[in-house]
Amino acid sequence: HFGSRAAEVRPPRAAPAAAESALSRRRACTRALAPFVMGWTPNSGAPRGRLVLPVLLLSLLALCLFPRGGRSPRGPSSAAHALPGKGAPWWASPAEHPHAKHEKHKAPLAEFWFEVSPKIFIGEIVVVIGLSTCFEHWEHWIRHRLQLHGDQVGGKILDALFKEFTGLGFIGLFLFLVTQSGLADRAALRLVGPLHEAENPLAETFEMVHMMIFLLLVVLLFQATAVLRVCAGVSAQWTRYERTRAFGDSQESFESLFVKEGFLKKVPNSAAPRGFDLAVKKPFFYGDTFFQRIRLRESWVHKLVMWRALRHDFLFPHDEAPNPTHSHCPIRGFVPSLFSFKAYLNVRMGRNVAELVEISSSTWIITIVFVVSFALTLKGLPFTSVELVLCAVAWALFLAALVLTWLLEEDTFRITPRVPEDARATLQLFCGTSDLLMRQKTEGKFLGCPGLGDYDSFKQRPVLEPAPESGKAGILSSETYTKLVQLVTFWQALVITALLISYLSRPMETWQEVALYALAWAEWPAMILYVVPRLIRRLTIRSSIGEETCQLAVRQVSLDAKGSLLRYYVRLLQIVAYVSHRAKHGESWAISPSTGWTRDQARAAWKRGKRLFNTLPHNQKQGIWHIFETWDMNNDGSVQADEIAKNLSKLISANLGSSDNIFGERDPEVVAAALIRLVDYDGTGCMCWEKCQAVAALAFSKKTEKDVKEETDAFYQIVDKDGDGSITVLELTEWLTKIHQGMREEDIASLLYQHFDSSKPKLTKAEFHEWIVSLMQSSPAEPAAHGHGN
């Protein structure tokens, strides 16, 4: 504290009583050992509580050492008044008796024995273990939630935080040993001279610094939780970018966004597809000046177009005719139709955020030098308000972070390819390149394309123009950006810690202090909600493309996407099996032609399915949204029976066995009509997103182990062409190739190795069942289950 608070000099403390000394020692011991009782270990999956059992054994040993008839040390029969050999423990020598003359030279254990009740000691241990158990349950819960959501970023953040907490535990143990071994006393004698019966200032300041660092890490924990929520929002935004289609009536399509922002307009034309033409209203560009680009980047459509331009250039580098099944990328195994650019950025974002949370030694050194210099400068001023200083520092950090955001946006602009000024050309450039349409191999078809007026799409094909400064170095390197952002986030946590310590030291007295204190706190949410998302997005893109492309991450994401594709087809098989199974049981909705299935029954089935959908894990909800998107090829939010039948035709025709197994129904139109009939409570004869939720949930939920075994066995028989009782990697690859090109033998072998941790050229029926069940329970790299937005 500075200024007026600096003048509040505390009077010298009197020599503490024995009880106060013991209480201080017990608190120091508890604080020092608490992190180790909780079992914090670097990069551990969960606290293991390794020292809980040893601490319990030590407590039992202490009970044995206490005298059997001992009561409170204040009582007349207390051990504090016992003579040696009568109630005192074996290690309490006559010289250590409380009535000895040289009481201040007692051994720590003897002082601890004579001044502490066993109940207090055991109670403290029970409290520490209870807190450890609560913390352990909390960490298990949060890691389980992150695993269900497939959030690798959150796992990396937790690992980095627990690494910092582990370091704090060792620091606490070191400070405890220094203060209790007498090193602090000897150091105090050399530094400040004789203590004159006062409490050791080094021991007191050591404990204070230790608690301040612990409070700083608690703030970092809350700040990391907020950053985790921000990362989830950034990932969801990238998901929307990647699945946005060029044409369609959906409010999220490029066509609707260009019309809404005034780049295109609809001109009625009865002879044109969909009854209108698209005409240019104004040209599209990124911005000519720095401030113009900053203003335009606040627009959703500008952010979307620039992101898709970067993605397009990443997937099809120097390729004028995008081919989702072929790539000029030198990375082996990279197939554009089986690659999620969003998932790749998520991996890179996890690495960047983990580096921000894990404070490096250089950041500590820079912080210490700056804080000491800043404090000495303020100390020389005649008057300084603590609240004013903290408020000024907080908003200075906000401004610094904002400047970093602008620099990163300029660097992003330098490497972003340019799209045509005619928005109709941009529509055709991105047509068929959304994530799901590329997996369906519909890149050559302008699905749902209206009339384009005077734009001739057959004589000229739109291409991306290379970025004018793509080969030049940025304003700063990615490594420099990362260090600066880490420094800003760490200093932000320091400011919040200082605000807490300031309030705990001395509450505010005037309304000016309260106003400045509240204004300083207001900067934190502004930083987290406004600046941090932009920093994370720009820093991730800046460090993930061009020469900084991580080939290891590309290979891993490519493999995960192929596993996601396999999960998608297994889910379709489960839906077909559900219809066939219910038809065999004579349910009227599954029989063709159907009789007796009323709208009331359909409404009841829809409500039951909706309730089941709400209970499904997040990864299954993602998979259901994936299915609906591939059914809704026209992107109008409504799926007809012929669209579902077209999607199922390849799957059902891919040798799905004979009529004696659960995939007996081979007519895709019959299956599609039955699925719509099941939940057609409004009689429209089509399926919307909410109806799809109910159908898929009914097909996936409440399956017994017998049902799952029956489905996987039937799937096994389909793939096992030669009927020799084992499936080879080649057989599985051939079956998948009939449905979707781009799958290779080494991809299937890698997926098998990922699960079994060993090469598996063949799979038995039991191994195949285990692999499929594990694959369906894992978190897919698929679009998030958002609403359709039509």
N, C-alpha and C positions, 0 to 999 in steps of 0.2 A: 504494500500500500504506500501511496505517495502523499505528499502535501500534509493536509490536516490530520490524516490518519497516522502519518509517520511520527507526529508529535506525541501520540498516545503511547508513551513509554511505559511498559509494564514494570511494576516494582519488583525487586528481587524476591524470588520465592524462598520461603523458609525451608529448612531441611525437612523432607517428607517423613511422615511417620512410617513405622515398619509395615503397617497394613497397607498404606498407600504404595509403598515400594513393591510389596508383593503383588498387589493388584496390577501395577504397571507392568511387572515382569510377566504375569499371567497373560495379560492382553497382548503383549509383544510376542509371547510364545504362540498364542492362538493365531495371531495374524500371520506369523511366519510360516506356520505349519499348515494353515488352511488350504493353500493351493495344492500342497502335496497330498493331503488327505483326499482331496477331490480327484486326484490322479490325473492332473493335466499333463499331457505328453505331446511333443511336437508332431503335427500331422497325424494325430490319432483319429480314428473314426468316431470314437466316443470315449468319455472318461471311464477309466477302468477301475477306479477306486482301489488301486493296488495297495495303498497303505492303510486302508480301513481296518483290516484284520490285525496288522502289527500295532496300531494305535489301541485297539481294544485289548490286546494282550498286555500292552504296557499299562493300561488303566487297571487291569486285574492285578498286575504285579504291584502297582502302587497301593491297591487296597490291602494286599498282603503285608506291605511294609508299614501301613498305618497301625497304631496300637489298637488292640481289640476294644477296649472300653472308652476310647477317646470320644469326647464330644467337642462342642465348639471351642475354639481356643480362648474365647472370652469367659467360659465357665470355670468354676473352681477346680473341677477335676480334669481340666483340659491338659492336653499334652504339652502345652506351653509352660505349665507349672510342674510337670513331672520331673522327677530326678532321674539322672542317668541310671539305666538298668531297671527302672520301674515305669514301664509304659513307653519309654523312648525307643526309637528304632535302633538297630545295631550300628547304623552309620553315624549316629549323633554322639559325638565324643563330649566329655565334660567341658572342654574348652568352647564347645559350640552350644552350651546350654544358654537359654535366654537370659539367665541371671549373671552370665559371665560379664566381665568388665569390658572386654573388647568385642562388643556385639557387632560392630560394623565390619569386622573381619570374618563373620560367619561364612561358611561354605554356602553356595546357592541352594543346594538340596536341603540343608538343615534349615535355612531360613524359610524355604518353601514348605517344609514339613511343619514347622512350629506356627506358621501364620495362615495356612490354608486348610479349609475343611475338605474332607474327601468328597462330600456331596457337591461342592462347588466345582472341584476338578472333574468329576464324572459328568456333571451337568454341562460343563463347557464342551467336553468331548462329544456328548450326545447331540448338542446343538450343531457343532461343526459337521458331524456325520449326517445329521438331518438335512442341513443345507446342501451338503455334497450330494445326497440322494435326490433332492429336488432339482438341483442343477443337472444331474445326470439324466433324469427323466425328461427335463426340458430339452436337453441337447439331442437325445434319442428321438423325441417328437419332431423337432425342427428338421433333423436330417431325414427322417422318414417322409415328411412333407415335401422336402426338396427332391427326394428320390422319386416320389409319385409324380411330381411335376416335371421330372427330367431336368432339373435345374442344376447344372454342373457349376455355374457361377457361384451359387450360394454355398456349395460344398467347399469350393476353394477359399471363399471368404472366411468360413468357419475355421478351416485348417490354419489360415494365416493368423486369425485372432487367437486361437489356442496356442499357437507358437509364441505369440507375444505374452500371453498369460503364463506360459511355462517359464519364460525368461524372468517375469516378475516374481514367480515363486522362488527361483534361485537367488534373486536379489534380496527378497525378504529373509531367506535363510542366512545369507551373508551378513545382512545388517543385524540379525538376531545374534549371530555368533560374535560379531564385533562388539556389540553393546554388553553382552553377558560375559565375555571372556576378559574384559578389562582393557582391551585395546583402545576403546573409545576414551576411557579415563586417562590413559597415558598420553593419548594424542591431545586431549583437552589440556593437560598440564603443559605440554610443549607449545600449544597454540595460544591459549588464553591465560595461562598461569594458574596459581592455586585457585581451587574452587570455593574455598571458605564455606564449607558445609552446604553449598547450594547444589542443586541438581545439575548433572552433567549436561552442558548445552549441546554437545555433539550428539549424545544419545537422543535428546529430545528432537533436534533438527533432523537426525536420521529417520526417526519414526515419522516425522511430518513429511519429509520428502518422499518416503515410501508410500504413505497414504495419498499424497498428491499424484504420484505416478499411477497408483492403482485407480484413482478417480479418473485420470486421463484415459486409461484403458477401458474403463466402464463407458466413458463418453464415446470412445472409438467403437465400442460394441454397438451402442445405439446408432451411431453414425453409419456403421457398416450395415445394420439392419435397414436403415433408410436407403442406402445405396443399393441394397439387394432388391428392394421394392422398385427403385428406379430402373434397375437392370431388367426386371420383369416387364416393366412398361416399355422399355426400349425394344426388347425382344418381341413383344406383342405388336409393336408398330412395324418392325421389320417383317413380321409374318403377314401383316396386311399388305405391305408393299409387294411381297413376293407372290401373293395369290391374286393380286388385282389383275383383272382381265381388260382387254382393249375395248371390246364392244359389249353391249347389253344394257338392259334397263335398270340394272342394279345401281344404286346411288354411289357405290364404290368403284364402278368401272371408269376407265380413262375417258370414255365417251361422255358419261354424265358429268364428270368433274370438269372437262374442258368446256362443256356447255354452261355449267354453273358459274365458272370463273370468267366467262365471256370470250374465250378464244374461238369457240365454234357456236353456230346457231343452227337450229333445225328449220329447214324449208320444206313445207308440205309438197309431196310429189307422189301421186297415186301410183305411178308406174315404177317407182323405186322400191327396193326391198324395205319392208317395215313401214312403207308409206311416207317416207321423208328423205331428203338429202341433207348432208352436212356441208355447211358453207363456212368459210373463214371469216371471222369477225375482227380478229386482231392477231398479230404474229406472237409466237411464243419465244422467249429468250431468257437467259439466266440473269441478265443485268449487265450494264456497261460500266458502271462505277461501283466503287466499294460500298457506298451507303445504299445504292440501289439494290445491290445484291443482298445486303443485310435485310432490307425491307422485304424483298421478294422471298427470302428463305423462310419467312414466317408463314408463307402460304403452303397449305398441305399439298397442292398439286405440284408445286415447284420441288418440294422435298421428294415427293414420289417419283417424278420424272428423272431427277438427278440420280436417285438411288437405283432406279431401274436401268439408267444408262451405264452406271458403274457395273452393275450386275451383268448386263448384256455384253459389255466389253470383256468382263472376266470370263464368262462362259464361252464366248465366241471371239477370241482375239484374232484380229486381221482376217475375219471370215465374213465375206459379203453375203453369203447364203447360209444362215444358221441351220445346222443339222443336229438335232438333239441326240442322235445316236453316234455321232462322230465328233471328235474334238481335236483341235491343233495344239492343245495344251500338252506340254512334254511330260506331265505327271502321269505315271502309269496307273491305269484303272479309272481315270477321270472320264466320265460320260456325262455330258450336260443334262440329259433327261433324268439322270439318277443322282443329281447333285443339288443340295440345298445351300444356296449362298447365304441364306439367313442362319442356318445351322453353323456354317463356317465362321460367320461373324460372331456368333454366340461363343464359340470356342475361343476366339481371339479376345473377345470382351472379357471372358472369365480370366484369362491370363493378365490382361491389363488391370482389372479391378483388384485381383489378388496382389499385384505389385503396389497398388495404391494403399491397400490395407496394411501390408507388411512393411513396416517402417525400416528403411535402410540406415546403416550407420552414418552415411554421409548426410542424410536428412537430420539426424540427431545432432551431428557436429555443427551444421549450418544453423540449426535452431538455437543451440546453446550460445554460439557466438553472437547471433542477432539479439537474442533475449538479454544477454548480459550487457551488450552495448546499448540497447534501448533502455534498459533499467537504469544504467549509470547516467545516461543523458537526462532522463526524467528526474533523477534524484537531484541533479544540479539546478533544476528549475525552482523558483520560489514557491509556486503553488501548482499542484496538478490534481485534478479530480480523477479518481479511479474509474468511475463510470464513463466519463468523457473519453479517457484513453481507450478503454475497452470498446466503446462504441465506434470510435474513429478507426481502430485497428480492424474491427469486424467488417465495416463497410469498405475499407481499403482492400481487404481480401476479396470481397465481392467484386469490386472493380477490377482487380487483377485477374480473377477467374474469367470475368467477362471479356477482357482483352485477349486472354488465351483462347477463348471460344472464337472470337473474331479472326485471330490468326489461323486457327485450325480450319475455319470455314473458307478462308482465302486459299489455304493449301489444298483443300478439297476441290475448290473451284478450278484450280490449276490443273488437276489430274482428271477432271470429269469430261468425258467426250460430249460433243455438242449434238443435240437432236435437231431435226429440221424445224424451221420456223413455222411451216404449215402443220398445224396440229393433226390434220388428217394423215399426213405422212408418218407422224409419230405413232398414231393408232395402228397403222399397218406395220410399222417397224416392230412394235411390241406385241402384235397379234400372235396368239398361240405360244407365247413364251412364258406365261405364268407357270408356276411350279406344277400344278396339277394337270394342266393341258399338255405340258411337255411330257409328263409321265404317260399320258394317254396317246401321245404321238399324233396330235392334231395341229402341228405347227404349220402345215401348208393350207389350212382351211380358215377362211375369214368367217368364223362362226358368228352369226347374228349381225353381220356387217350391213348397215343401211346404205342408201345411195350416197356417193361421195361427190356429187355435183360435177364441177369442171375438173376435178382432180382425176387424172388417168392413172390408175394403179397397175395397168398392164404394161405400159411402155417404160416406166421408170420404177425402180425398186428403191425405197428409202434405205439409207445407211447412216451410221454414226460418223460424224466428223471427228478426227482425232483431236484431243485436247491440245491447244496451242503451246502449252508449256509442260507437256507430260514428261518430257525427257529431262527437265531441269530439276535441280534440287529445290526443296521447299524452303519456306522462311526459316524454319528450325527443323532439326531431325526428330524422328519419332522418339528416340531415346531421351532427347532434351525435353520434349513435350511431356513425356511420362514423369520425369523427375520434377518438373515444375508443377504439374498437377498433383503429384504426391506431396510436395512441399505445401501447396495451398490447402489441401484437405487436412494435412496434419496440423497446420497452424490454425485451421478452423476448429479442430478439436481442442487445441490449446486455449483458444478464446473462450469456448464454452466452459472448459474446466476452470478458467480464471473467473468467469461469471459466477459459477457455483461457489468457488472458494471465497470470492468477494462477499457474497450474500451470507455465507456461513460465518465469516469473520466478524462482520458488523453490518446489521441491516441498514437500509437506507433511511434517512431522516427527513429529507426535503423532497418536494415534488419534482424538482429538477433532477435529482438523483434517480428517482423512480422512473421518470420519463426517459432519461438516457439509458438506464438499465433495460427498460422494455424495448427501446429502439435497437439496442445491441442484440437482444434475443430475436428480434424480428428478422435480422439478417440471416439467421440459420435456415429457417424454412425457405426463404427466398433463394438461398444458395442451393439447397437440396432439390427443390421443385423446379427451379427455372434454369440454373446454370449447369448443374451436374449432369442432367440428361444430355444436354448439348455437348458437353465436354466428352462424355463417354462415347456418344455416337461418332463424333468427329475423330477422336483419338483412335477408336477401333478401326474405322475405315482407313484412316491415314497410315496405320501400321499393318494393314492386312492385304493390300493390293500392290500391283506393280512388282518392283524388285523385292519388296518385303513380304511377298506371298509365302506362307508357311506350307511347304509341301507335305509335311507330316500331318498337319491338320486337315489338308485337302483329302489325303488318302483315308483318314479316319472318318471324315464326314461322308465321303463317297461310300464307304463300307456300311455306315449306319443307315444311309438312305436306301441301300439295297436291302438291308434288313427290314426297313420300314415298308418297302414294296412287298416283301414276302408277307408281312403282317397284314397288309391290305387285302391280298388275295385269300389269305386264310379266313379273314373276317367275311369276305363274300361267300366263301364255302360254308361258313357257319350259317349265314342267312339262307342259302339254298337248302342246307340240311334241315333248318328249322321248318321251312315250308313242307318239305317232303315228309318229315317226321310227323307233323300235325295232320297231313293228309292221310297218312297211314292210320292215324287214330280216329279218323272220320270227322274232324272238325270242319264245319261247313264253309268257313271262309277260305280254307286251303284246298277245297275240292272244286274242280272245274267241270261243268258249269256249277256255280254256287247257288244254293237255295237256302233260305232261312236265316241268313246273316243280316240282321237289322242294323239301323243306324245307332240305336241305343246300345247294342252290343259293341259296335265299333267305338262309340264314345267311351264305354267302360274300358275297352282294351287300350284306347289312347291314354286315358287317365292313368291306368295301371302302368303303362310303359313310361309315361312321363315321371312318375314317382320312382321307378327303377332307374331311369336315366340320371336323376339327381343324386343317386347313391353310388354311381359308377366312379371308379378312379379317373383322374384327369387324363391319363394316357388313353383310356378307352373312349372318352368323350372326344379327344382329338381324332381318333380313328374314325368315329362316326361322322364327324364333320368332313373328313377326307372323303368318305364314301358319298355323302350328299353332293359335294362339289363335283365329283366325277360323274354323277348322274345328271346334274343340272348343266348340261353342255351349253345351252343357250344363255345361261346366266340371267334368267328371269325370275328366279326364286320359286319356280313351280316345275315339278318333274312329272312328265307324262309316262304312261306305261311303256310306250315304245322306246323312250330314252333309257329306262331301266333295263328293258329287254336287250337293247343294243349293247349296253355295258356288260351284261351277263352272258351274252352269246358266246364270246371267246372262251370264257371260263367253263361254261356248261359243255361246249363242244370239244373241249380239250380232253377227250377220252375219260369222262367222269364215270366210268364203270357202267354196270348194268343196272336194271331196275330193282335188283334184290338188295342194294345197299341204301344208305341214307341219302345218297345223291341220286335217287332213282328218277326224279322228275327232270327230263332233259329238255323240255320246251321252255325257253327263256320268257316267252310271252305269258305262259301260264303262271310262272313264278312271279313275274312283275305284277300281273293283275291280282294275284293273291295277296301280295304285300300291300298294295294300295287298298284293297278291299278290307283288310284287317282293321285299319284305323280311319277309314273314310267316313267319319261321323257327319260331315257336312254335305256329302253326296256330290263333291266336285269331280271325282274321278281322277284326281291328281294328288301328288305328295309334296307338301311343303317341308320346311326344316323341322318344325315341331312334330309333324307326323313321322318324319324319318327318325327323330330321337326315340319316339315310342317304339317303332318297329325294331330298330337295332337293339334297343335295350331289352325288349322281350326276347330277341334271338340270342343275346349274349348272357343274360342274367339267369340266376337260379339254375345253373347247370350242375348236376351231380358229377362225381368222378366217373361214374359209369357212362354218362352222356359224353363227357369230354373224351374218354377212352374210345368210345364208339366212333366219334368223329375223326380222331387222329388215326385210328386203325383203317377207316375207310379211305382217308387221304393217303395213307401208306400204301394201300392196295392200288390206288390210282397211279402213284409214281413208280411202283415196283412193276415195271413192264414185263420182265422175264419171269416173275413169280418165284424167284429163288429164295425168298425170305429175308432179303437184305436190300437196302437202297444204296447205290453208289452215288458219288458226287456227280458223275456224268449223267445218270438218270434224272436226278433232281434238276440239274441245269437244263437238260433237254425239255423237261416239262415246263419250266419257267420261261424258256425261250419261246415256246409256242404262244405264250400269253404276252410277253413283253421282251423286246430285244434289249441287249446291253448287259445281260447277266452272263458272267463267265464262270468257269469251273473254279478258278482261284478265288473268286468272290464267295462262292458257297463254301469252299474249304476254309476261308478266313472266318466266316460266320460260325462254322462248326468249331474251329480252333478257339474262337472267343469264348464259347460256352464250355467246352470240354478240357481246355488247356492242353490239348494234344491233337495231333493230326488224326483225322477220322476219314479214311477213304471209303468206308462203308458204315452204315447204320443199321442196327437191329431194330425191331419194332419197338422195344422198350426204350432204346436210346432216342429214336425218332419222336416218341411221345414226350419224353423228358425235354427234348430240345424245343419242340413246338410250344409246349406249355410255358417254358422259360422265355421264349421269344415273345409270346403274347403278353407276358407280364412286364416286360421291360418297357422303358420310356422311349417312344418313337420320336424321330425327327420329322414331325408332321406339323401342318398348320394348326394353330390353336383353335379351340372350339368357340369361335365368336359367332354372333348372329349373322345372318345372311346379309342384312343391310339393304334389302330390296325396298 
